Amino acid sequence: MLEKTEERLKAEQIKVGNLFKQFIFEVPIYQRPLSWAEEHFRRLADDIMDALENREDHYFLGSIILKRVDDVKHEVVDGQQRITALIILLAVARDIIKEVEDSHAIDNATREELKGLRETLQKYIYQPEDPLMTIPETMRLVPWRDLKAVFKDYIYTEGRTKELIRYVESRMGNIDRQSPIFHLYEAVKTFYEFYERFSDVGELKGFLQYLLKQVYVVYVRTDTRTSAFRLFNVLNTRGLPLTAADILKSVNLEAVGDESERNEYATLWRNLEDDLGREKLDRVIGFIRTIFAREKAKLEMYEEFERLFNKGIIQKGVDFFNKVKDFAQIYKNKVFEPDISVDDPASRNQYKILVEVMERFLPFSDWIPPLLYFSYRFRDDNYLPDFLLNLEKKVFIEWCADFTATQRITSSIGIIRLIDDLGDPEEVINNLLTRKETVQRGRERRTIDFTNKEEIEKILIEKLNDQQFYTLKGGKLARYVLLRLDMEMWDENFPGYSNISTITVEHILPRNPLSSSHWLRKFNKDQIKEWVDKLGNLALLSRRKNSRAANYDFDKKKERYFAVRSTPFRITQMLQKYDDWTPKTVAERHNKLLELAKNIYIRIKSK
């Protein structure tokens, strides 16, 4: 009886190579579809590459939860996005090797070696028949139902991954960028770009060896779906679990020798938790790690701070608590509830609103550590508005240029180093966008030349002029851009957005007008496709969308926008000047918004 109970739940650390030798995975019908986007795929590959370059003995990829079907076949209850990404990463490597193998520039011995490497990779991706184990030929991962045929044709069939890129790009105008097939395309394209960093097959082979032999996951296997779901819920439960901040508090209190002082810092910590909340205090501690480590996190938070303590960058005990107190106060006053003391009221208000927009509507926080450190180093709020304007410009253009999470963090750390190197707030502001980056690990960092107006305009307009602008970055880019443009339209007395709980993006020309709609008399199908998701056709509302009102004619929509009170958004108020909404008027508004964006981002703020 005991042996049977133990078999019901099994947890084991396993190499990625062994994972793809021992298991057949199925994505059950109840799982969400493939939803990872370019950033997730790039981060996965970059993190593994960073571990390899840092000569780390192993890299831990996290845990997965499996429900056992039989000795080999398992349903993936949690971890399907990572497993899918790894399969695609291997498939792209297989096809790159096949391209070299098929070229005429290699000798027969090399060709045979590459053939063996390619065939070995294919065995990790596609399960060959094993008559002794009575395992039939099958997909290593049986994917979501709507992707099964695509996987069979382009991922599991050798030499076909690049064909998937061509297939999707030839139909780009008709493919939903939130669809699973588009995410599959993003994965394949991202991994081809990632492998371009290798100069030859030998370097690629070294990466694959590290991936298969030194990258680990922990799989937790259960025999029933009920227990698998219960385990999933336990591992992902919310509440008050022990956090990295809790551990750091305990370790640093032990390092404070005087008992009364120890009690003082324990009280300080409790007050910070009450003031900011546990989650935000944890966040601040992560920012402190970035500021003082000056590199991307590679370990758990506690281990990262142990490295800082061991190097003497931060002293354990009193110094740690004082830094947490300082940065928590700066975070509260400059980011969370921004209210700076400056000589110019207009600059004070602009700073407050811009921080609010960035904090609420940018889907990442890499810009916060440089802002905190600038305030920490110079302690003069009068410099903050100009610093923030240049910082926001850098952050936004890099977002438009599709910087990865790793590239954004690297850029953020570069600003922190700049603050130390120059040591003068005016010099930092004047050089934030113009200083050239250094070389790291023998590879040039990805940078943008902000003094090159043509380069900045190309990046900006390529995104803002995209025919599917509304859907870019999961819809987050459209809302941020509209708010940033709206902010620019106000004077110094603008109250900001803090009192607006709901901000939604509205299509003026509806996405799917009814066949009887008057819109089809003003726009033909090609014009609808061209304009419906572009910047010029979008507005902001301060209330939930009303799907029934989507097909109202333009006059009735304007009544709806302005019936109760004046909309709080100038970018929506500008619609009042238009008597009708046609291809000509939407193009006119679109071009005006593009010009406004150029005025914001194609200039460098100096002190």
Buried (B, 14 or more C-beta within 10 A) or exposed (E): EEEEEEEEBEEEEBBBBBBBBEBBBBBBEEBEBBEBBBBBBBBBBBBBBBBBEEEBEEBBBEBBBBBBEEEBBBBBBBBBBBBBBBBBBBBBBBBBBBEBBEEEEBEEEEBEBBEEBBEEBBEBBBBEEEEEEEBEEBBBBBBBEEBEEBBBEBBBBBBBBBBBBEBBEEEEEEBEBEBBBBBBBBBBBBBBBBBEEBEEBEEBBEBBEBBBEBBBBBBBBBBEBEBBBEBBEEEEEEEEEEBBBBBBBEBBBEBBEEEEBBEBBBEBBEEBBEEBEBEBBBBBBBBBBBBBBBBBBBEEBBEBBBBBBEEEEBBBBBBBBBBBBBBBBBBBBBBBEBEBEBEEEEBBBBBBBBBBBBBBBBEBBBBBBBBBBBBBBBEEBBBBBBBBBBBBBBBBBBBBBBBBBBBBBBBBBBBBBBBEEBEBBBBBBBBBBEBEBEEEEEEEBBBBEBEEBEBBBEBBBEBBBBBBBBBBBEBBBBBBBBBBBBBBEBEEEBEBBEEBEEBEBBBBBBEEBEEEBBBEEBBEEEBBBBBBBBBBBBBBBBBEEEEEEBBBBBEEBBEBBBEEEEBBBBBBBBBEEBEEBBBEBBBEBBEEBBEBBBEBBBBBBEB
